[in-house]
Amino acid sequence: MTDALIMGGILLALVLFTQVGRRRHNLVMGIMPFVSCTVIGVLYFTGGIAITAPNVLAGLVGAVLGAVAGAGLIATTRVERSPVTGRVQTWAGWPYLLIWLAVLVGRLVFVWAVENVRPFAARVGEFLVSTQVDKDGVGLFFVLMALAMVAVRAGGVLWRSRRLESADGQPVRA
């Protein structure tokens, strides 16, 4: 639970300080999520996890749910050109933050319930045994969900920013 709280706190702080509100979007902000996702993915996959069909399926389910959440994030993010500087900026408000909170709190509630609510833990255990998903599959679910969520949001912002034009009809500088 402590690890989940620490990771959730770090992610929430990053979201609050880099994405919520009106933010300048430049090349670094466009590339940083992809670099961080790549580093996290490489570190996770080289950590000796068991790659089994049930674990991969659990990871794919997590990736799909993460992509859906990422689509919600991009749907609640405005990408526009600053009328003053002509540079790209993003704006994300309460709906954006609520999606992040739902995902992070959902993960924390799941971890807490597995650790503290015996009937819930028993049901989760039965499910994992019946589907042959092990702890690596659960981890893969959460990691790929987070990575897909971040990648879809970052890709959506990048794509939308490239479609903007400045007042003189030229592509906007990032």
N, C-alpha and C positions, 0 to 999 in steps of 0.2 A: 504494500500500500504506500509505503514511503516513497518508493521509486516512482509510482504513478503520480503521487502528489507533486514531487519535484519536477517531473517532466511536464505535467499539466501546468504548473506554475510558470515554468520557463516558456512554454508555448504561449500561454496567455499574455505574459509580459512582452514577448516578441510581437504578437498580434497587436496589442495595445499601442506599443511604441513605434511600430513600423507600418501598420496598415489601417488602423481605425482613424477616422477623420480625413482631412484633406492632406494628401501626401504627394510630393514630387516623385515622378516616376522617371528614372534615368536608366542608363545601361546597367549599372551595378544592381539596382533594385530589380531589373528585369532578369538578370542572369543569376543572382544570388540564390533564389529558391531552387533552381535546377542544379547548381553546384552543391548546395547543402543536401538535396535529395540524393544526388549521386554518391556523395561521401557517406551519408547514413546508410544507403542501400548497400554499398560495397562493404562497409564495416559490419553490417548485420549479416550479409550473406557469406562473408568469410569467417564468421564466428562459429562455424561448425554446427549449423542447424541441420536437422533431419529433413531431407527433401523426399517426401513421400507423396503419393497421389492425394490422399486426404489432406495433408498439410498444404499442398499447392492449391487444392480446391478452396480451402479456408482462406488462403491468401488472396485468391482471385475474387472471392466474395467480398473480402475487405477492400480490395482495390475498386470493385464496382461501387460499393457504398461510399467509398472516399471520392470517387469521381462524381457521384450524385451530389454529395455535400459540396464538392468543389464547384459544380455547376451552380449550386445555390449561392455560393460565395461570389462567383463572377456575376450572377444575375443581380446581386445586391450591391455591386460595385459600379460606380460611375467612372468612366475613363473619358477625360476631356482635355481640351487645350486651354491653358491659362490665357485669358484675354490680355494680361499684362506682359507676360514673358514669352508666350507662344510655345512654351514647353508642356509636355504631357504631365498630367496630374491625375491621381485617383482620389475618389471620395467614397469612404465606406462608413456607414453609420450603425444604428442599433440593430437593424435586421442582420447585417453582416456579423456583428458581435454575438448576437443570439445564436447564430448557426455554430460559431466556434464554441460558445459556452455549452450548447446542447451536446456537441461531440465530446468535449473534454469532460463535462460533468457526467455524461453517459458512461464514459470509460471508467471514471472514478467510482461511480455507483456500482458498475459491474464488478470491479476489483474488490470494493468494500463488501458487496453481497457474497461473493465467492469466499472471502475470508471470514465473514461474520454471521452469515445466515445459513445454517446447516441445510435446511430443505432446498434452498437455491443452489448451494454448492453440490448437493447430492444430484440434483437434476442436471447441472452442468457436467458433472462427472459422468453420469449415465449417457448424456449426449456425446461427450468426447469418446467414451469407450465404444458406443454403438457406431460412431462414424469413423473411428480409428484415427482421430485427430489427437495429436499429443501437444505438449506445452510449446513446442516449436511452431506448430500450426496456429495456436492461439496468438503467439507473438507475431507470426507472419501476417495474420489477419490484421492486427492493430498497426503494424509497421506499414504494410502496403496501403491500408486505409489512409493513414496520415500522409504518406508520400503522394498518393493519388490526389488527395484533397488539395495539397499544396501545389502539385504540378498542374492540375486543371485550372486552378485559380491563376497561377502565374502565366500559364500559356494563354488563357483567356485575356488577361490584361495586356500581354505582349501583342496578341493578335489584334485586339481592339485598338491599341495605341498605334499600330502600323496602318490602320485604316483611316485614322484622322488626317485631316489636311489643315495646313495653316491658312491664314486669311488670304495669302497670295496664291493658294492652290498647290503649294509645295508640300511634300511630306513633312511632318512635324519632327523636330529634333528631339531626341530622348534626353 
